[in-house]
């Protein structure tokens, strides 16, 4: 059954925000009185994901919304420093041109996302669910699939984090793991994604007939 709906994550999947976010957290660490992220912790993050690190380092859950608010505010100020990954725009245009519905589910704010996408690319998307709580994407995935009118098996969630693939599994929607985001692809593969994308153009190959690529 061919995929007819692509549900994208934003940070680390469409937009290259990882270097920016790590630099920001280094500054926020002092302000919010928690330890600066070390190189070894950074590697743990890329291989273990958010949930495990929160538990391991006993990061106070109540601080997450506070930190998230600061992150969104700072990103709005630095939005000129954020860009899409190379060739992502071309992939999105190819998918849309060939009748694939596009959706975006993200913890990031809609204003930040649309500024990075630009008006032309943003107009390609039929569905946006933004400002989503870090661990509540499952319900948004289901909401979009229902609104799109496609079968669950005809949708593909595309992302770069463990929490994304877990949410897709709980929603019974196939998942495509990208190799250029926040989590090591070797780690994502252990969670058994239906698709693995080592380059952005691999996404086209999952949706489009070979003769159109």
C-alpha positions in Angstrom: 0.0 0.0 0.0 1.6 3.3 -1.1 2.0 6.2 1.3 -0.3 9.1 0.7 0.3 11.2 3.7 3.7 12.4 5.1 3.6 13.6 8.7 6.9 15.5 9.4 8.6 16.5 12.6 10.3 19.9 12.3 13.4 20.2 14.5 16.1 17.9 13.3 14.0 16.5 10.5 13.1 19.5 8.3 15.2 22.2 10.0 18.8 22.0 11.2 18.2 23.2 14.8 20.5 20.8 16.8 23.7 23.0 16.8 21.6 26.0 17.8 19.7 24.2 20.6 22.9 22.8 22.2 24.5 26.3 22.2 21.4 27.7 23.8 21.2 25.1 26.5 24.7 25.9 27.5 23.6 29.5 28.2 20.3 28.5 29.9 22.1 26.0 32.2 23.6 28.8 34.3 20.3 30.8 34.3 18.2 27.9 35.5 20.8 26.4 37.8 21.4 23.0 36.2 24.6 21.5 34.9 25.9 22.4 31.5 25.6 19.6 28.9 29.0 17.8 28.6 30.3 16.1 25.4 29.6 12.7 26.9 26.0 13.7 27.8 25.5 15.0 24.3 26.5 11.6 22.9 24.1 10.0 25.4 21.3 12.3 24.2 21.9 11.2 20.6 21.8 7.5 21.5 19.3 7.4 24.3 16.7 10.1 23.8 15.0 12.6 26.1 13.0 10.3 28.4 16.0 8.2 29.5 18.2 11.3 30.1 15.5 13.0 32.2 15.2 9.9 34.3 19.0 9.2 34.6 20.0 12.8 35.5 16.9 13.4 37.6 16.0 16.5 35.7 13.0 18.1 37.4 9.9 17.5 35.1 8.3 20.8 36.3 11.1 22.8 34.8 10.5 21.5 31.2 7.7 23.9 30.4 9.7 26.8 31.8 12.8 25.8 29.7 10.6 25.2 26.6 9.1 28.7 26.9 12.6 30.2 27.1 13.7 28.2 24.1 10.8 29.3 21.9 11.3 33.0 22.8 15.0 32.8 22.1 14.4 30.9 18.8 12.1 33.7 17.7 14.9 36.2 18.3 17.4 34.0 16.4 15.2 32.7 13.7 17.5 34.1 11.0 20.1 31.6 12.2 17.8 28.6 11.5 17.5 27.0 8.0 16.0 23.9 6.4 18.3 21.0 5.7 19.8 21.1 2.2 17.3 19.9 -0.5 14.4 19.4 1.9 12.5 22.2 0.1 12.9 20.3 -3.2 11.7 17.0 -1.6 8.6 18.7 -0.1 7.7 20.3 -3.5 8.1 16.9 -5.3 5.9 15.2 -2.8 3.2 17.8 -3.0 3.4 18.0 -6.8 2.7 14.2 -6.9 -0.4 14.3 -4.7 1.1 13.4 -1.3 -0.6 15.2 1.5 1.9 17.0 3.8 1.4 17.5 7.6 3.7 18.8 10.4 3.6 17.9 14.1 6.1 19.7 16.3 6.8 20.9 19.8 8.0 24.1 18.2 5.8 27.1 17.7 3.9 27.7 14.5 5.4 31.2 14.0 8.9 29.9 14.2 8.2 27.1 11.9 6.5 29.2 9.2 9.3 31.7 9.3 11.9 29.0 8.6 9.7 27.3 6.0 8.8 30.5 4.2 5.4 31.2 2.7 5.8 29.1 -0.4 6.9 25.9 1.4 4.5 26.4 4.3 1.6 26.6 1.8 2.4 23.0 0.7 1.2 21.7 4.1 -2.4 20.8 4.6 -2.1 20.2 8.4 -0.2 21.8 11.2 -0.1 20.7 14.8 2.4 22.9 16.6 3.4 23.8 20.2 2.7 20.1 21.0 3.7 18.8 24.4 7.0 16.8 24.2 5.3 13.5 24.8 1.8 13.9 23.4 2.3 13.5 19.6 0.3 10.3 19.4 -3.1 12.0 19.6 -2.0 14.6 17.0 -0.9 11.9 14.6 -4.3 10.2 14.9 -6.1 13.5 14.5 -4.3 14.3 11.3 -4.8 10.8 9.8 -8.5 11.1 10.5 -8.7 14.5 8.9 -6.7 13.5 5.8 -9.1 10.6 5.0 -6.3 8.1 4.4 -5.9 4.7 6.0 -3.3 4.5 8.9 -1.1 2.3 6.7 -1.1 5.0 4.0 0.4 7.5 6.3 4.1 7.8 7.3 5.4 9.7 10.3 8.9 11.0 9.5 11.2 12.1 12.4 14.5 11.9 14.2 13.7 11.1 17.8 12.9 8.1 19.9 9.8 9.7 21.3 8.5 10.3 17.7 8.8 6.7 16.7 7.2 5.5 20.0 4.3 7.9 19.4 3.9 6.6 15.9 3.9 3.0 17.1 1.3 3.7 19.7 -0.9 5.4 17.0 -0.4 2.4 14.7 1.1 4.5 12.0 4.3 3.6 10.0 7.4 5.5 10.8 10.4 6.7 8.7 13.6 7.4 10.6 16.0 10.1 9.3 19.7 9.8 9.7 20.5 13.6 10.0 18.7 14.6 13.1 18.9 14.6 16.9 19.2 10.8 17.4 21.8 8.4 15.9 20.2 6.4 13.1 21.6 3.2 14.6 19.6 3.8 17.7 16.4 4.6 15.8 16.8 1.4 13.8 16.6 -0.6 17.0 13.0 0.7 17.4 12.1 -0.9 14.1 11.0 1.9 11.8 9.2 0.8 8.7 11.5 3.1 6.6 15.0 4.4 7.0 16.2 7.5 5.3 19.9 8.1 5.0 19.5 11.1 2.7 16.6 13.5 2.1 16.0 12.2 -1.4 15.3 8.7 0.1 12.0 10.2 1.3 10.9 10.6 -2.3 11.7 7.0 -3.0 9.3 5.9 -0.3 6.4 7.9 -1.7 6.8 8.3 -5.5 7.1 5.9 -8.4 10.6 5.6 -9.6 9.8 7.2 -13.0 8.8 10.4 -11.3 12.0 10.8 -9.3 
